Amino acid sequence: MKRSGFTMVELIFVIVIIGILATMAMPKFGDTTNRAKINSELAGMESMAAAIKGAIEFHQEDFGDAKVNWHNYSDMNDSTGNSAVRAKHYGAINSARKVLKKIAKKNDKLRIAGWALIDSNGNWSWADGLYYDILMIEGEASNSKTGVSYPKDAPGNDFTGKPDKNDFWIFNPSPVDITVVGSNANTPIKSVTVEAGSLTLVDVNGTKPVNPAYVRFTGPNNSSGDPKQFYFIKPQ
């Protein structure tokens, strides 16, 4: 007499085998997903870096300055000398998903993690509103909460030149080059130069989350015209 189906033991055996195969495939699937996020972010940021330079050049030709409304935001001119007020502006830009919308119209995954005050002369000043502020920016792969996990098998838990969840980008629309460093052991950043009008990845070794207050940069002058080390502030 021919059997018309599987026995219960055979079905259980098949289910167990499928479970084992799925478990083996999951790490590879996760790795593929992470690689896709990394490659997408690198390609997107590279395109935006070129667009930034073009936007600054065109604005200077048309208007004689580099006051580009990077976030299509109505309060870019606010020069109120208050950190809390400006922090709220950047919080509003994040909430509205308008980060760099001038050049990244289809990318709503960008987030401002920190900001620092700069004016059109490369000085620490509120005078020019939000136009020249230097920003710490996160993308999909470098998002501090949902980004790509740290590569445990890499030196310093970091792949050089590839974003993960404790790396970030520096957007420098100001007229001066800056040098970004970490201020303590919790922020192990190698010195990175970010040229005026550029977007640059900052690699952070280790697995600790980055606090913007511990990220420092030099380059601009303070209100007295003297070089000074500055730090970033979180949006609210």
Stockholm file with secondary structure:
# STOCKHOLM 1.0

chainA/1-236         MKRSGFTMVELIFVIVIIGILATMAMPKFGDTTNRAKINSELAGMESMAAAIKGAIEFHQEDFGDAKVNWHNYSDMNDSTGNSAVRAKHYGAINSARKVLKKIAKKNDKLRIAGWALIDSNGNWSWADGLYYDILMIEGEASNSKTGVSYPKDAPGNDFTGKPDKNDFWIFNPSPVDITVVGSNANTPIKSVTVEAGSLTLVDVNGTKPVNPAYVRFTGPNNSSGDPKQFYFIKPQ
#=GR chainA/1-236 SS CCCCSCCHHHHHHHHHHHHHHHHHHHHHHHHHHHHHHHHHHHHHHHHHHHHHHHHHHHHHHHHSSCCCCTTCCTTTTCCCSCHHHHHHHHHHHHHTTCTTTTTCTTCCCCEEEEEECCCTTSBSCSTTTTTTCEEEEECTTTCTTTSCCCCTTSGGGCCTTSCCTTCEEEEECSSSCEEEEESSTTSCBCCEEECTTEEEEECBCSSSCCCGGGEEEEEEECTTSCEEEEECBCCC
#=GC SS_cons         CCCCSCCHHHHHHHHHHHHHHHHHHHHHHHHHHHHHHHHHHHHHHHHHHHHHHHHHHHHHHHHSSCCCCTTCCTTTTCCCSCHHHHHHHHHHHHHTTCTTTTTCTTCCCCEEEEEECCCTTSBSCSTTTTTTCEEEEECTTTCTTTSCCCCTTSGGGCCTTSCCTTCEEEEECSSSCEEEEESSTTSCBCCEEECTTEEEEECBCSSSCCCGGGEEEEEEECTTSCEEEEECBCCC
//
